[in-house]
Amino acid sequence: MDTFTLFVAVRPERPLDDATVEALVDALRPGDDDLRIWREAGRGLLRISTECTAEDLESALVLAHDLGAEALAGCPGSLLEVSALGDEDSLVWRSVP
């Protein structure tokens, strides 16, 4: 198993305040010490990253999609992009090319 970095970009249905982001931090994958969540205020995006282990890059991208689905359960909106980055390559899925 290799280690990959997962990134997710979500466009929330409405602007997020600090309390909403904190609630999402508490609810999304408790115990994941690598989980990071932040707002990209100028673009109105919510960004999420974490580390995972997977068989290969394609499997890691599936895990990134799963993370995006978990985020949308706590923060309704649109999934814009998910990506998986390995030591030598990356895969990116975008909702709009």
Secondary structure, DSSP 8 states (H G I E B T S, - for coil): -EEEEEEEEEEESS---HHHHHHHHHHSSTT-TT-EEEEETTTTEEEEEEEEEESSHHHHHHHHHHHHHHHHHHS-EEEEEEEEE-SS-EEEEES--
